[in-house]
Amino acid sequence: MSIAVIQEHIEITPGVCGGKPRIAGHRIRVQDIVVWHEQMGMSPDEILYHYPSITLSDIYAEESLLSRSPR
């Protein structure tokens, strides 16, 4: 996934969610999705079930962003 595509789905806005990366147009932080997926074992479909206002593309953009970032 290219940086331009990731930027369509992930935003960083000072003063919103503490300036942390979040799903564009939402107050769902990338960090929240990481916790739900990696620590709570939720699948992308389960996350969408609980948060139907986001898309599968949003979740995959989050995963792509994390794969590009050092941990």
All heavy atoms as TSV, in Angstrom:
chain	resi	resn	atom	element	x	y	z
A	1	MET	N	N	0.853	-1.169	0.000
A	1	MET	CA	C	0.000	0.000	0.000
A	1	MET	C	C	0.899	1.232	0.000
A	1	MET	O	O	1.823	1.330	0.784
A	1	MET	CB	C	-0.904	-0.048	1.237
A	1	MET	CG	C	-2.006	0.968	1.214
A	1	MET	SD	S	-3.213	0.757	2.567
A	1	MET	CE	C	-4.206	-0.568	1.958
A	2	SER	N	N	0.612	2.161	-0.883
A	2	SER	CA	C	1.457	3.349	-1.006
A	2	SER	C	C	1.152	4.355	0.103
A	2	SER	O	O	0.092	4.321	0.731
A	2	SER	CB	C	1.239	4.007	-2.369
A	2	SER	OG	O	-0.017	4.653	-2.406
A	3	ILE	N	N	2.085	5.268	0.310
A	3	ILE	CA	C	1.912	6.315	1.324
A	3	ILE	C	C	0.679	7.157	1.016
A	3	ILE	O	O	-0.081	7.494	1.922
A	3	ILE	CB	C	3.177	7.207	1.402
A	3	ILE	CG1	C	4.369	6.403	1.913
A	3	ILE	CG2	C	2.943	8.426	2.283
A	3	ILE	CD1	C	4.224	5.893	3.326
A	4	ALA	N	N	0.418	7.465	-0.252
A	4	ALA	CA	C	-0.751	8.263	-0.616
A	4	ALA	C	C	-2.041	7.556	-0.224
A	4	ALA	O	O	-2.969	8.189	0.283
A	4	ALA	CB	C	-0.741	8.559	-2.112
A	5	VAL	N	N	-2.096	6.263	-0.435
A	5	VAL	CA	C	-3.295	5.505	-0.067
A	5	VAL	C	C	-3.441	5.468	1.453
A	5	VAL	O	O	-4.538	5.640	1.987
A	5	VAL	CB	C	-3.256	4.081	-0.659
A	5	VAL	CG1	C	-4.389	3.232	-0.122
A	5	VAL	CG2	C	-3.299	4.141	-2.177
A	6	ILE	N	N	-2.329	5.270	2.153
A	6	ILE	CA	C	-2.380	5.266	3.621
A	6	ILE	C	C	-2.904	6.606	4.120
A	6	ILE	O	O	-3.743	6.666	5.020
A	6	ILE	CB	C	-0.994	4.945	4.220
A	6	ILE	CG1	C	-0.611	3.504	3.904
A	6	ILE	CG2	C	-0.982	5.185	5.733
A	6	ILE	CD1	C	0.819	3.142	4.263
A	7	GLN	N	N	-2.447	7.708	3.522
A	7	GLN	CA	C	-2.858	9.039	3.957
A	7	GLN	C	C	-4.339	9.301	3.715
A	7	GLN	O	O	-4.918	10.161	4.368
A	7	GLN	CB	C	-2.000	10.102	3.290
A	7	GLN	CG	C	-0.591	10.111	3.821
A	7	GLN	CD	C	0.314	11.090	3.088
A	7	GLN	OE1	O	0.061	11.469	1.950
A	7	GLN	NE2	N	1.379	11.494	3.755
A	8	GLU	N	N	-4.960	8.557	2.813
A	8	GLU	CA	C	-6.408	8.677	2.610
A	8	GLU	C	C	-7.169	8.130	3.817
A	8	GLU	O	O	-8.297	8.524	4.063
A	8	GLU	CB	C	-6.853	7.891	1.379
A	8	GLU	CG	C	-6.458	8.473	0.059
A	8	GLU	CD	C	-6.927	7.587	-1.093
A	8	GLU	OE1	O	-7.983	6.933	-0.964
A	8	GLU	OE2	O	-6.232	7.558	-2.106
A	9	HIS	N	N	-6.555	7.211	4.531
A	9	HIS	CA	C	-7.242	6.509	5.612
A	9	HIS	C	C	-6.754	6.873	7.010
A	9	HIS	O	O	-7.462	6.636	7.976
A	9	HIS	CB	C	-7.089	4.996	5.411
A	9	HIS	CG	C	-7.696	4.510	4.143
A	9	HIS	ND1	N	-9.046	4.252	4.021
A	9	HIS	CD2	C	-7.153	4.263	2.931
A	9	HIS	CE1	C	-9.298	3.840	2.789
A	9	HIS	NE2	N	-8.163	3.849	2.110
A	10	ILE	N	N	-5.554	7.413	7.115
A	10	ILE	CA	C	-4.958	7.733	8.415
A	10	ILE	C	C	-4.657	9.227	8.471
A	10	ILE	O	O	-4.087	9.784	7.544
A	10	ILE	CB	C	-3.643	6.938	8.636
A	10	ILE	CG1	C	-3.846	5.442	8.455
A	10	ILE	CG2	C	-3.041	7.265	10.003
A	10	ILE	CD1	C	-4.765	4.777	9.446
A	11	GLU	N	N	-5.063	9.868	9.575
A	11	GLU	CA	C	-4.820	11.298	9.770
A	11	GLU	C	C	-4.085	11.522	11.086
A	11	GLU	O	O	-4.242	10.751	12.028
A	11	GLU	CB	C	-6.133	12.073	9.869
A	11	GLU	CG	C	-6.975	12.073	8.647
A	11	GLU	CD	C	-8.276	12.827	8.850
A	11	GLU	OE1	O	-8.808	12.881	9.971
A	11	GLU	OE2	O	-8.769	13.352	7.852
A	12	ILE	N	N	-3.322	12.602	11.111
A	12	ILE	CA	C	-2.727	13.092	12.352
A	12	ILE	C	C	-3.089	14.567	12.432
A	12	ILE	O	O	-2.708	15.356	11.561
A	12	ILE	CB	C	-1.195	12.909	12.375
A	12	ILE	CG1	C	-0.836	11.436	12.269
A	12	ILE	CG2	C	-0.607	13.539	13.634
A	12	ILE	CD1	C	0.651	11.168	12.128
A	13	THR	N	N	-3.858	14.918	13.454
A	13	THR	CA	C	-4.320	16.289	13.620
A	13	THR	C	C	-3.991	16.746	15.032
A	13	THR	O	O	-4.460	16.123	16.001
A	13	THR	CB	C	-5.847	16.387	13.401
A	13	THR	OG1	O	-6.181	15.790	12.148
A	13	THR	CG2	C	-6.319	17.823	13.427
A	14	PRO	N	N	-3.160	17.800	15.174
A	14	PRO	CA	C	-2.862	18.300	16.519
A	14	PRO	C	C	-4.171	18.637	17.259
A	14	PRO	O	O	-5.091	19.213	16.694
A	14	PRO	CB	C	-2.038	19.560	16.267
A	14	PRO	CG	C	-1.446	19.353	14.907
A	14	PRO	CD	C	-2.494	18.583	14.141
A	15	GLY	N	N	-4.257	18.217	18.500
A	15	GLY	CA	C	-5.440	18.515	19.308
A	15	GLY	C	C	-6.568	17.502	19.179
A	15	GLY	O	O	-7.559	17.593	19.884
A	16	VAL	N	N	-6.438	16.549	18.263
A	16	VAL	CA	C	-7.448	15.507	18.116
A	16	VAL	C	C	-6.796	14.187	18.481
A	16	VAL	O	O	-5.772	13.812	17.903
A	16	VAL	CB	C	-8.008	15.456	16.674
A	16	VAL	CG1	C	-9.023	14.333	16.528
A	16	VAL	CG2	C	-8.620	16.786	16.276
A	17	CYS	N	N	-7.363	13.508	19.446
A	17	CYS	CA	C	-6.813	12.236	19.948
A	17	CYS	C	C	-5.357	12.388	20.377
A	17	CYS	O	O	-4.529	11.500	20.142
A	17	CYS	CB	C	-6.960	11.128	18.905
A	17	CYS	SG	S	-8.654	10.655	18.572
A	18	GLY	N	N	-5.050	13.524	20.960
A	18	GLY	CA	C	-3.693	13.757	21.448
A	18	GLY	C	C	-2.652	13.836	20.343
A	18	GLY	O	O	-1.470	13.634	20.588
A	19	GLY	N	N	-3.094	14.111	19.108
A	19	GLY	CA	C	-2.168	14.195	17.982
A	19	GLY	C	C	-1.680	12.840	17.502
A	19	GLY	O	O	-0.760	12.764	16.691
A	20	LYS	N	N	-2.295	11.774	17.980
A	20	LYS	CA	C	-1.908	10.414	17.571
A	20	LYS	C	C	-2.549	10.075	16.225
A	20	LYS	O	O	-3.611	10.587	15.879
A	20	LYS	CB	C	-2.383	9.386	18.606
A	20	LYS	CG	C	-1.875	9.629	20.007
A	20	LYS	CD	C	-0.441	9.249	20.117
A	20	LYS	CE	C	0.007	9.359	21.574
A	20	LYS	NZ	N	1.410	9.222	21.723
A	21	PRO	N	N	-1.923	9.187	15.451
A	21	PRO	CA	C	-2.532	8.754	14.187
A	21	PRO	C	C	-3.894	8.111	14.454
A	21	PRO	O	O	-4.060	7.365	15.414
A	21	PRO	CB	C	-1.550	7.718	13.637
A	21	PRO	CG	C	-0.269	7.960	14.353
A	21	PRO	CD	C	-0.635	8.531	15.684
A	22	ARG	N	N	-4.857	8.446	13.600
A	22	ARG	CA	C	-6.213	7.935	13.768
A	22	ARG	C	C	-6.843	7.663	12.417
A	22	ARG	O	O	-6.342	8.129	11.387
A	22	ARG	CB	C	-7.062	8.930	14.554
A	22	ARG	CG	C	-7.205	10.262	13.844
A	22	ARG	CD	C	-7.906	11.296	14.713
A	22	ARG	NE	N	-7.886	12.601	14.077
A	22	ARG	CZ	C	-8.787	13.015	13.205
A	22	ARG	NH1	N	-9.790	12.250	12.860
A	22	ARG	NH2	N	-8.686	14.210	12.659
A	23	ILE	N	N	-7.935	6.919	12.423
A	23	ILE	CA	C	-8.669	6.654	11.192
A	23	ILE	C	C	-9.272	7.977	10.722
A	23	ILE	O	O	-9.897	8.694	11.511
A	23	ILE	CB	C	-9.781	5.606	11.422
A	23	ILE	CG1	C	-9.196	4.291	11.952
A	23	ILE	CG2	C	-10.602	5.387	10.168
A	23	ILE	CD1	C	-8.241	3.597	11.020
A	24	ALA	N	N	-9.079	8.317	9.463
A	24	ALA	CA	C	-9.551	9.590	8.908
A	24	ALA	C	C	-11.048	9.766	9.159
A	24	ALA	O	O	-11.840	8.861	8.902
A	24	ALA	CB	C	-9.254	9.653	7.416
A	25	GLY	N	N	-11.395	10.929	9.709
A	25	GLY	CA	C	-12.792	11.254	9.956
A	25	GLY	C	C	-13.375	10.634	11.210
A	25	GLY	O	O	-14.567	10.763	11.465
A	26	HIS	N	N	-12.553	9.960	12.004
A	26	HIS	CA	C	-13.012	9.298	13.215
A	26	HIS	C	C	-12.063	9.610	14.368
A	26	HIS	O	O	-10.974	10.096	14.155
A	26	HIS	CB	C	-13.054	7.774	13.021
A	26	HIS	CG	C	-14.008	7.348	11.967
A	26	HIS	ND1	N	-13.678	7.350	10.629
A	26	HIS	CD2	C	-15.292	6.920	12.040
A	26	HIS	CE1	C	-14.718	6.935	9.931
A	26	HIS	NE2	N	-15.709	6.670	10.756
A	27	ARG	N	N	-12.481	9.276	15.548
A	27	ARG	CA	C	-11.612	9.397	16.722
A	27	ARG	C	C	-11.136	8.023	17.168
A	27	ARG	O	O	-10.917	7.787	18.348
A	27	ARG	CB	C	-12.346	10.129	17.849
A	27	ARG	CG	C	-12.549	11.595	17.529
A	27	ARG	CD	C	-13.192	12.311	18.703
A	27	ARG	NE	N	-13.299	13.725	18.402
A	27	ARG	CZ	C	-12.435	14.643	18.807
A	27	ARG	NH1	N	-11.400	14.294	19.539
A	27	ARG	NH2	N	-12.610	15.901	18.500
A	28	ILE	N	N	-10.981	7.129	16.224
A	28	ILE	CA	C	-10.463	5.791	16.502
A	28	ILE	C	C	-8.980	5.814	16.165
A	28	ILE	O	O	-8.598	5.983	15.004
A	28	ILE	CB	C	-11.199	4.728	15.670
A	28	ILE	CG1	C	-12.689	4.737	16.013
A	28	ILE	CG2	C	-10.578	3.354	15.907
A	28	ILE	CD1	C	-13.525	3.855	15.126
A	29	ARG	N	N	-8.154	5.686	17.193
A	29	ARG	CA	C	-6.713	5.764	16.997
A	29	ARG	C	C	-6.166	4.474	16.399
A	29	ARG	O	O	-6.703	3.387	16.630
A	29	ARG	CB	C	-6.012	6.032	18.327
A	29	ARG	CG	C	-6.400	7.357	18.970
A	29	ARG	CD	C	-5.844	7.497	20.349
A	29	ARG	NE	N	-6.327	6.366	21.160
A	29	ARG	CZ	C	-5.831	6.041	22.345
A	29	ARG	NH1	N	-4.853	6.740	22.881
A	29	ARG	NH2	N	-6.316	5.017	23.009
A	30	VAL	N	N	-5.097	4.612	15.652
A	30	VAL	CA	C	-4.387	3.442	15.122
A	30	VAL	C	C	-4.005	2.533	16.292
A	30	VAL	O	O	-4.156	1.308	16.216
A	30	VAL	CB	C	-3.141	3.887	14.322
A	30	VAL	CG1	C	-2.219	2.732	14.039
A	30	VAL	CG2	C	-3.559	4.586	13.033
A	31	GLN	N	N	-3.571	3.122	17.376
A	31	GLN	CA	C	-3.179	2.383	18.575
A	31	GLN	C	C	-4.337	1.515	19.085
A	31	GLN	O	O	-4.123	0.390	19.544
A	31	GLN	CB	C	-2.748	3.389	19.631
A	31	GLN	CG	C	-2.481	2.850	20.999
A	31	GLN	CD	C	-2.138	3.983	21.964
A	31	GLN	OE1	O	-1.802	5.096	21.567
A	31	GLN	NE2	N	-2.218	3.700	23.242
A	32	ASP	N	N	-5.579	2.013	19.011
A	32	ASP	CA	C	-6.736	1.235	19.461
A	32	ASP	C	C	-6.905	-0.022	18.613
A	32	ASP	O	O	-7.151	-1.105	19.139
A	32	ASP	CB	C	-8.015	2.070	19.382
A	32	ASP	CG	C	-7.990	3.277	20.302
A	32	ASP	OD1	O	-7.359	3.199	21.379
A	32	ASP	OD2	O	-8.599	4.303	19.934
A	33	ILE	N	N	-6.767	0.123	17.306
A	33	ILE	CA	C	-6.916	-1.021	16.412
A	33	ILE	C	C	-5.818	-2.048	16.672
A	33	ILE	O	O	-6.068	-3.256	16.660
A	33	ILE	CB	C	-6.948	-0.566	14.943
A	33	ILE	CG1	C	-8.202	0.277	14.707
A	33	ILE	CG2	C	-6.914	-1.764	14.006
A	33	ILE	CD1	C	-8.309	0.898	13.347
A	34	VAL	N	N	-4.607	-1.570	16.940
A	34	VAL	CA	C	-3.506	-2.480	17.254
A	34	VAL	C	C	-3.850	-3.307	18.496
A	34	VAL	O	O	-3.682	-4.530	18.508
A	34	VAL	CB	C	-2.179	-1.714	17.481
A	34	VAL	CG1	C	-1.109	-2.623	18.052
A	34	VAL	CG2	C	-1.713	-1.085	16.185
A	35	VAL	N	N	-4.352	-2.667	19.528
A	35	VAL	CA	C	-4.715	-3.371	20.759
A	35	VAL	C	C	-5.811	-4.393	20.476
A	35	VAL	O	O	-5.724	-5.551	20.887
A	35	VAL	CB	C	-5.146	-2.384	21.862
A	35	VAL	CG1	C	-5.797	-3.102	23.040
A	35	VAL	CG2	C	-3.957	-1.556	22.332
A	36	TRP	N	N	-6.851	-3.980	19.765
A	36	TRP	CA	C	-7.962	-4.894	19.484
A	36	TRP	C	C	-7.492	-6.095	18.675
A	36	TRP	O	O	-7.892	-7.212	18.942
A	36	TRP	CB	C	-9.071	-4.181	18.728
A	36	TRP	CG	C	-9.668	-3.027	19.468
A	36	TRP	CD1	C	-9.767	-2.871	20.829
A	36	TRP	CD2	C	-10.225	-1.850	18.899
A	36	TRP	NE1	N	-10.359	-1.675	21.132
A	36	TRP	CE2	C	-10.661	-1.026	19.961
A	36	TRP	CE3	C	-10.416	-1.401	17.598
A	36	TRP	CZ2	C	-11.271	0.202	19.763
A	36	TRP	CZ3	C	-11.038	-0.182	17.394
A	36	TRP	CH2	C	-11.446	0.606	18.477
A	37	HIS	N	N	-6.631	-5.838	17.706
A	37	HIS	CA	C	-6.203	-6.910	16.809
A	37	HIS	C	C	-5.130	-7.802	17.439
A	37	HIS	O	O	-5.279	-9.021	17.478
A	37	HIS	CB	C	-5.696	-6.304	15.491
A	37	HIS	CG	C	-5.301	-7.295	14.465
A	37	HIS	ND1	N	-6.188	-8.150	13.875
A	37	HIS	CD2	C	-4.100	-7.584	13.926
A	37	HIS	CE1	C	-5.557	-8.919	13.016
A	37	HIS	NE2	N	-4.280	-8.594	13.028
A	38	GLU	N	N	-4.074	-7.197	17.941
A	38	GLU	CA	C	-2.922	-7.970	18.413
A	38	GLU	C	C	-3.070	-8.467	19.847
A	38	GLU	O	O	-2.661	-9.581	20.150
A	38	GLU	CB	C	-1.640	-7.151	18.278
A	38	GLU	CG	C	-1.268	-6.898	16.828
A	38	GLU	CD	C	0.025	-6.133	16.662
A	38	GLU	OE1	O	0.695	-5.835	17.679
A	38	GLU	OE2	O	0.371	-5.825	15.509
A	39	GLN	N	N	-3.640	-7.665	20.727
A	39	GLN	CA	C	-3.704	-8.062	22.127
A	39	GLN	C	C	-5.024	-8.744	22.488
A	39	GLN	O	O	-5.049	-9.628	23.335
A	39	GLN	CB	C	-3.456	-6.863	23.031
A	39	GLN	CG	C	-2.042	-6.323	22.881
A	39	GLN	CD	C	-1.784	-5.106	23.741
A	39	GLN	OE1	O	-2.612	-4.686	24.530
A	39	GLN	NE2	N	-0.610	-4.523	23.578
A	40	MET	N	N	-6.107	-8.322	21.846
A	40	MET	CA	C	-7.406	-8.915	22.150
A	40	MET	C	C	-7.792	-10.006	21.154
A	40	MET	O	O	-8.794	-10.685	21.344
A	40	MET	CB	C	-8.466	-7.823	22.204
A	40	MET	CG	C	-8.233	-6.821	23.334
A	40	MET	SD	S	-9.404	-5.459	23.341
A	40	MET	CE	C	-10.919	-6.303	23.711
A	41	GLY	N	N	-7.002	-10.133	20.081
A	41	GLY	CA	C	-7.231	-11.194	19.113
A	41	GLY	C	C	-8.423	-10.997	18.197
A	41	GLY	O	O	-8.914	-11.954	17.596
A	42	MET	N	N	-8.896	-9.758	18.061
A	42	MET	CA	C	-10.034	-9.500	17.175
A	42	MET	C	C	-9.581	-9.526	15.722
A	42	MET	O	O	-8.533	-8.973	15.378
A	42	MET	CB	C	-10.668	-8.142	17.500
A	42	MET	CG	C	-11.325	-8.084	18.861
A	42	MET	SD	S	-11.913	-6.416	19.277
A	42	MET	CE	C	-13.322	-6.282	18.191
A	43	SER	N	N	-10.361	-10.137	14.879
A	43	SER	CA	C	-10.078	-10.132	13.445
A	43	SER	C	C	-10.548	-8.795	12.868
A	43	SER	O	O	-11.353	-8.088	13.496
A	43	SER	CB	C	-10.820	-11.270	12.752
A	43	SER	OG	O	-12.215	-11.003	12.752
A	44	PRO	N	N	-10.079	-8.435	11.667
A	44	PRO	CA	C	-10.586	-7.218	11.037
A	44	PRO	C	C	-12.110	-7.216	10.919
A	44	PRO	O	O	-12.756	-6.191	11.142
A	44	PRO	CB	C	-9.907	-7.217	9.668
A	44	PRO	CG	C	-8.595	-7.892	9.933
A	44	PRO	CD	C	-8.948	-8.992	10.902
A	45	ASP	N	N	-12.704	-8.361	10.606
A	45	ASP	CA	C	-14.166	-8.438	10.506
A	45	ASP	C	C	-14.844	-8.170	11.853
A	45	ASP	O	O	-15.900	-7.527	11.899
A	45	ASP	CB	C	-14.605	-9.798	9.962
A	45	ASP	CG	C	-14.289	-9.961	8.483
A	45	ASP	OD1	O	-14.214	-8.930	7.771
A	45	ASP	OD2	O	-14.118	-11.099	8.045
A	46	GLU	N	N	-14.248	-8.656	12.937
A	46	GLU	CA	C	-14.819	-8.393	14.265
A	46	GLU	C	C	-14.726	-6.907	14.616
A	46	GLU	O	O	-15.659	-6.347	15.201
A	46	GLU	CB	C	-14.098	-9.216	15.326
A	46	GLU	CG	C	-14.403	-10.689	15.275
A	46	GLU	CD	C	-13.562	-11.496	16.233
A	46	GLU	OE1	O	-12.317	-11.332	16.235
A	46	GLU	OE2	O	-14.162	-12.287	16.978
A	47	ILE	N	N	-13.622	-6.288	14.267
A	47	ILE	CA	C	-13.472	-4.848	14.512
A	47	ILE	C	C	-14.537	-4.091	13.735
A	47	ILE	O	O	-15.199	-3.193	14.273
A	47	ILE	CB	C	-12.050	-4.369	14.145
A	47	ILE	CG1	C	-11.025	-5.024	15.085
A	47	ILE	CG2	C	-11.955	-2.843	14.216
A	47	ILE	CD1	C	-9.577	-4.838	14.667
A	48	LEU	N	N	-14.751	-4.459	12.473
A	48	LEU	CA	C	-15.784	-3.803	11.666
A	48	LEU	C	C	-17.177	-4.022	12.234
A	48	LEU	O	O	-18.031	-3.135	12.157
A	48	LEU	CB	C	-15.736	-4.320	10.224
A	48	LEU	CG	C	-14.516	-3.917	9.413
A	48	LEU	CD1	C	-14.570	-4.562	8.035
A	48	LEU	CD2	C	-14.426	-2.414	9.289
A	49	TYR	N	N	-17.421	-5.188	12.803
A	49	TYR	CA	C	-18.721	-5.470	13.410
A	49	TYR	C	C	-18.994	-4.485	14.550
A	49	TYR	O	O	-20.101	-3.965	14.686
A	49	TYR	CB	C	-18.759	-6.917	13.928
A	49	TYR	CG	C	-20.024	-7.244	14.670
A	49	TYR	CD1	C	-21.190	-7.557	13.970
A	49	TYR	CD2	C	-20.063	-7.229	16.062
A	49	TYR	CE1	C	-22.363	-7.843	14.656
A	49	TYR	CE2	C	-21.229	-7.517	16.746
A	49	TYR	CZ	C	-22.375	-7.820	16.040
A	49	TYR	OH	O	-23.544	-8.097	16.713
A	50	HIS	N	N	-17.968	-4.217	15.367
A	50	HIS	CA	C	-18.123	-3.317	16.511
A	50	HIS	C	C	-18.039	-1.840	16.125
A	50	HIS	O	O	-18.571	-0.988	16.846
A	50	HIS	CB	C	-17.076	-3.636	17.575
A	50	HIS	CG	C	-17.288	-4.965	18.228
A	50	HIS	ND1	N	-18.287	-5.208	19.128
A	50	HIS	CD2	C	-16.631	-6.134	18.085
A	50	HIS	CE1	C	-18.250	-6.466	19.529
A	50	HIS	NE2	N	-17.243	-7.054	18.899
A	51	TYR	N	N	-17.387	-1.543	15.009
A	51	TYR	CA	C	-17.206	-0.157	14.552
A	51	TYR	C	C	-17.567	-0.083	13.066
A	51	TYR	O	O	-16.692	0.066	12.213
A	51	TYR	CB	C	-15.763	0.314	14.804
A	51	TYR	CG	C	-15.449	0.297	16.271
A	51	TYR	CD1	C	-14.874	-0.820	16.863
A	51	TYR	CD2	C	-15.784	1.376	17.082
A	51	TYR	CE1	C	-14.628	-0.867	18.223
A	51	TYR	CE2	C	-15.540	1.342	18.441
A	51	TYR	CZ	C	-14.965	0.212	19.007
A	51	TYR	OH	O	-14.732	0.178	20.353
A	52	PRO	N	N	-18.845	-0.179	12.735
A	52	PRO	CA	C	-19.259	-0.250	11.326
A	52	PRO	C	C	-19.024	1.031	10.525
A	52	PRO	O	O	-19.131	1.013	9.299
A	52	PRO	CB	C	-20.750	-0.588	11.410
A	52	PRO	CG	C	-21.171	-0.134	12.764
A	52	PRO	CD	C	-19.969	-0.290	13.648
A	53	SER	N	N	-18.653	2.116	11.194
A	53	SER	CA	C	-18.415	3.360	10.457
A	53	SER	C	C	-17.037	3.398	9.792
A	53	SER	O	O	-16.774	4.260	8.959
A	53	SER	CB	C	-18.582	4.570	11.373
A	53	SER	OG	O	-17.617	4.543	12.407
A	54	ILE	N	N	-16.146	2.460	10.168
A	54	ILE	CA	C	-14.849	2.389	9.487
A	54	ILE	C	C	-14.911	1.287	8.433
A	54	ILE	O	O	-15.868	0.523	8.371
A	54	ILE	CB	C	-13.682	2.174	10.477
A	54	ILE	CG1	C	-13.788	0.822	11.200
A	54	ILE	CG2	C	-13.616	3.319	11.479
A	54	ILE	CD1	C	-12.589	0.514	12.092
A	55	THR	N	N	-13.898	1.232	7.593
A	55	THR	CA	C	-13.892	0.252	6.505
A	55	THR	C	C	-12.724	-0.716	6.658
A	55	THR	O	O	-11.766	-0.449	7.394
A	55	THR	CB	C	-13.768	0.943	5.133
A	55	THR	OG1	O	-12.470	1.545	5.043
A	55	THR	CG2	C	-14.841	2.002	4.935
A	56	LEU	N	N	-12.804	-1.790	5.937
A	56	LEU	CA	C	-11.709	-2.752	5.909
A	56	LEU	C	C	-10.449	-2.085	5.365
A	56	LEU	O	O	-9.347	-2.353	5.841
A	56	LEU	CB	C	-12.104	-3.958	5.062
A	56	LEU	CG	C	-11.294	-5.219	5.224
A	56	LEU	CD1	C	-11.224	-5.670	6.672
A	56	LEU	CD2	C	-11.875	-6.328	4.367
A	57	SER	N	N	-10.605	-1.188	4.422
A	57	SER	CA	C	-9.459	-0.441	3.883
A	57	SER	C	C	-8.781	0.391	4.968
A	57	SER	O	O	-7.563	0.528	4.979
A	57	SER	CB	C	-9.897	0.473	2.738
A	57	SER	OG	O	-10.361	-0.278	1.663
A	58	ASP	N	N	-9.575	0.951	5.893
A	58	ASP	CA	C	-9.001	1.707	7.014
A	58	ASP	C	C	-8.111	0.803	7.864
A	58	ASP	O	O	-7.007	1.180	8.253
A	58	ASP	CB	C	-10.103	2.290	7.902
A	58	ASP	CG	C	-10.934	3.358	7.225
A	58	ASP	OD1	O	-10.411	4.066	6.342
A	58	ASP	OD2	O	-12.115	3.482	7.587
A	59	ILE	N	N	-8.603	-0.391	8.142
A	59	ILE	CA	C	-7.846	-1.328	8.969
A	59	ILE	C	C	-6.570	-1.768	8.260
A	59	ILE	O	O	-5.499	-1.811	8.859
A	59	ILE	CB	C	-8.715	-2.536	9.359
A	59	ILE	CG1	C	-9.844	-2.059	10.284
A	59	ILE	CG2	C	-7.871	-3.613	10.050
A	59	ILE	CD1	C	-10.879	-3.103	10.591
A	60	TYR	N	N	-6.673	-2.053	6.969
A	60	TYR	CA	C	-5.481	-2.474	6.229
A	60	TYR	C	C	-4.480	-1.326	6.093
A	60	TYR	O	O	-3.270	-1.562	6.094
A	60	TYR	CB	C	-5.847	-3.045	4.872
A	60	TYR	CG	C	-6.515	-4.400	4.980
A	60	TYR	CD1	C	-7.550	-4.751	4.145
A	60	TYR	CD2	C	-6.099	-5.343	5.920
A	60	TYR	CE1	C	-8.167	-5.996	4.241
A	60	TYR	CE2	C	-6.698	-6.575	6.019
A	60	TYR	CZ	C	-7.734	-6.903	5.182
A	60	TYR	OH	O	-8.329	-8.125	5.286
A	61	ALA	N	N	-4.953	-0.096	5.996
A	61	ALA	CA	C	-4.044	1.060	5.955
A	61	ALA	C	C	-3.295	1.175	7.276
A	61	ALA	O	O	-2.094	1.454	7.296
A	61	ALA	CB	C	-4.819	2.342	5.666
A	62	GLU	N	N	-3.992	0.923	8.380
A	62	GLU	CA	C	-3.354	0.943	9.698
A	62	GLU	C	C	-2.272	-0.122	9.769
A	62	GLU	O	O	-1.169	0.130	10.224
A	62	GLU	CB	C	-4.423	0.732	10.780
A	62	GLU	CG	C	-3.910	0.455	12.153
A	62	GLU	CD	C	-3.733	-1.031	12.415
A	62	GLU	OE1	O	-4.423	-1.863	11.829
A	62	GLU	OE2	O	-2.855	-1.348	13.237
A	63	GLU	N	N	-2.578	-1.323	9.296
A	63	GLU	CA	C	-1.593	-2.406	9.329
A	63	GLU	C	C	-0.398	-2.096	8.431
A	63	GLU	O	O	0.743	-2.378	8.784
A	63	GLU	CB	C	-2.251	-3.725	8.921
A	63	GLU	CG	C	-3.218	-4.239	9.966
A	63	GLU	CD	C	-3.931	-5.512	9.548
A	63	GLU	OE1	O	-3.725	-5.989	8.415
A	63	GLU	OE2	O	-4.714	-6.024	10.360
A	64	SER	N	N	-0.659	-1.489	7.285
A	64	SER	CA	C	0.419	-1.122	6.371
A	64	SER	C	C	1.304	-0.039	6.989
A	64	SER	O	O	2.524	-0.096	6.883
A	64	SER	CB	C	-0.161	-0.657	5.043
A	64	SER	OG	O	0.854	-0.335	4.145
A	65	LEU	N	N	0.681	0.926	7.644
A	65	LEU	CA	C	1.435	1.983	8.315
A	65	LEU	C	C	2.348	1.383	9.382
A	65	LEU	O	O	3.522	1.729	9.477
A	65	LEU	CB	C	0.476	2.989	8.956
A	65	LEU	CG	C	1.107	4.091	9.796
A	65	LEU	CD1	C	1.893	5.053	8.918
A	65	LEU	CD2	C	0.054	4.826	10.579
A	66	LEU	N	N	1.818	0.448	10.153
A	66	LEU	CA	C	2.621	-0.162	11.206
A	66	LEU	C	C	3.767	-0.994	10.646
A	66	LEU	O	O	4.843	-1.045	11.239
A	66	LEU	CB	C	1.749	-1.028	12.106
A	66	LEU	CG	C	0.791	-0.259	13.006
A	66	LEU	CD1	C	-0.061	-1.230	13.805
A	66	LEU	CD2	C	1.532	0.667	13.930
A	67	SER	N	N	3.539	-1.633	9.521
A	67	SER	CA	C	4.611	-2.448	8.941
A	67	SER	C	C	5.764	-1.585	8.437
A	67	SER	O	O	6.887	-2.049	8.318
A	67	SER	CB	C	4.074	-3.326	7.814
A	67	SER	OG	O	3.738	-2.545	6.681
A	68	ARG	N	N	5.490	-0.306	8.165
A	68	ARG	CA	C	6.527	0.612	7.691
A	68	ARG	C	C	7.250	1.308	8.845
A	68	ARG	O	O	8.285	1.902	8.645
A	68	ARG	CB	C	5.902	1.695	6.800
A	68	ARG	CG	C	5.350	1.159	5.513
A	68	ARG	CD	C	4.582	2.261	4.779
A	68	ARG	NE	N	4.025	1.778	3.556
A	68	ARG	CZ	C	4.595	1.898	2.363
A	68	ARG	NH1	N	5.761	2.481	2.265
A	68	ARG	NH2	N	4.019	1.426	1.294
A	69	SER	N	N	6.653	1.255	10.045
A	69	SER	CA	C	7.213	1.972	11.188
A	69	SER	C	C	8.056	1.041	12.049
A	69	SER	O	O	7.658	-0.093	12.284
A	69	SER	CB	C	6.076	2.535	12.050
A	69	SER	OG	O	5.258	3.390	11.295
A	70	PRO	N	N	9.177	1.535	12.562
A	70	PRO	CA	C	9.949	0.714	13.503
A	70	PRO	C	C	9.181	0.582	14.813
A	70	PRO	O	O	8.505	1.509	15.239
A	70	PRO	CB	C	11.239	1.504	13.700
A	70	PRO	CG	C	10.902	2.905	13.340
A	70	PRO	CD	C	9.779	2.821	12.332
A	71	ARG	N	N	9.277	-0.575	15.425
A	71	ARG	CA	C	8.568	-0.787	16.705
A	71	ARG	C	C	9.536	-0.783	17.850
A	71	ARG	O	O	10.619	-1.077	17.825
A	71	ARG	CB	C	7.830	-2.104	16.669
A	71	ARG	CG	C	6.635	-2.019	15.767
A	71	ARG	CD	C	5.792	-3.226	15.962
A	71	ARG	NE	N	4.634	-3.111	15.111
A	71	ARG	CZ	C	3.550	-3.790	15.304
A	71	ARG	NH1	N	3.447	-4.612	16.301
A	71	ARG	NH2	N	2.532	-3.659	14.501
